[in-house]
Amino acid sequence: MEWRCKVLGYDQALKLTDDLHKAFMASAMANRGQVPTGLGVFAQDGLETGVVNWYFTPEAAGLAAAFAASPCAKQRRRTDSAC
């Protein structure tokens, strides 16, 4: 199982975020309303660069395929976020 990523222009990411959210929630509902263990999609905001990277965990392979994400290296959690 591998991580996958999708690189989007900022405007494209804004347009597709709702679709991604709906697909993620559908995955949870298919699992009796619970998010399956390990299922995750993370975004690296590129407001300054105009590029947004979406990273899909291996458990989110179905979502990754639906958004034509490509294989990529495992992502580490960033701890320098202001959030």
C-alpha positions as CSV (number, residue, x, y, z in Angstrom):
1,M,0.0,0.0,0.0
2,E,1.3,3.4,-0.9
3,W,0.7,7.1,-0.4
4,R,-0.7,9.0,-3.3
5,C,-0.7,12.7,-4.1
6,K,-2.5,15.1,-6.4
7,V,-1.1,18.4,-7.4
8,L,-3.6,21.1,-8.2
9,G,-3.7,24.7,-9.1
10,Y,-5.1,26.8,-6.2
11,D,-8.3,27.6,-8.1
12,Q,-8.8,24.0,-9.1
13,A,-8.3,22.8,-5.6
14,L,-10.9,25.3,-4.4
15,K,-13.4,24.0,-6.9
16,L,-12.7,20.3,-6.1
17,T,-12.5,20.5,-2.3
18,D,-16.3,20.1,-1.9
19,D,-16.2,17.0,-4.1
20,L,-13.4,15.6,-2.1
21,H,-15.3,16.2,1.2
22,K,-18.4,14.5,-0.2
23,A,-16.4,11.5,-1.3
24,F,-14.6,11.3,2.0
25,M,-18.0,11.4,3.9
26,A,-19.4,8.8,1.6
27,S,-16.5,6.5,2.6
28,A,-17.3,7.1,6.2
29,M,-21.0,6.4,5.7
30,A,-20.2,3.1,3.9
31,N,-18.4,2.1,7.1
32,R,-21.5,2.6,9.4
33,G,-20.8,6.4,9.8
34,Q,-17.3,5.9,11.1
35,V,-14.1,7.0,9.4
36,P,-12.2,3.9,8.7
37,T,-8.9,3.6,10.6
38,G,-6.1,5.2,8.7
39,L,-8.3,6.9,6.1
40,G,-7.0,10.4,5.6
41,V,-6.5,13.1,3.1
42,F,-4.2,16.0,3.9
43,A,-3.5,19.2,2.1
44,Q,-0.4,21.3,1.8
45,D,-1.7,24.8,1.0
46,G,0.2,26.7,-1.6
47,L,-1.4,30.1,-1.5
48,E,1.9,31.7,-2.1
49,T,2.9,29.4,-4.9
50,G,-0.5,28.8,-6.4
51,V,-0.2,25.1,-6.0
52,V,-2.0,22.8,-3.5
53,N,-0.9,19.2,-2.8
54,W,-3.4,16.7,-1.6
55,Y,-1.9,13.6,0.1
56,F,-3.9,10.4,0.4
57,T,-3.0,7.8,3.0
58,P,-2.8,4.2,1.7
59,E,-6.2,3.5,3.3
60,A,-7.7,6.2,1.1
61,A,-6.7,4.4,-2.1
62,G,-10.3,4.5,-3.4
63,L,-10.5,8.3,-2.9
64,A,-7.0,8.7,-4.5
65,A,-8.1,6.7,-7.6
66,A,-11.3,8.8,-7.9
67,F,-9.2,12.0,-8.0
68,A,-6.4,10.4,-10.3
69,A,-3.7,10.9,-7.6
70,S,-0.2,9.5,-8.3
71,P,2.0,7.5,-6.1
72,C,4.3,9.5,-3.9
73,A,6.6,9.2,-0.8
74,K,5.0,8.8,2.6
75,Q,4.2,12.1,4.1
76,R,5.2,13.2,7.6
77,R,3.1,15.2,9.8
78,R,4.2,18.8,10.0
79,T,4.6,20.2,13.4
80,D,5.4,23.8,12.4
81,S,1.8,24.6,11.5
82,A,0.1,27.6,13.2
83,C,-3.1,25.5,13.4
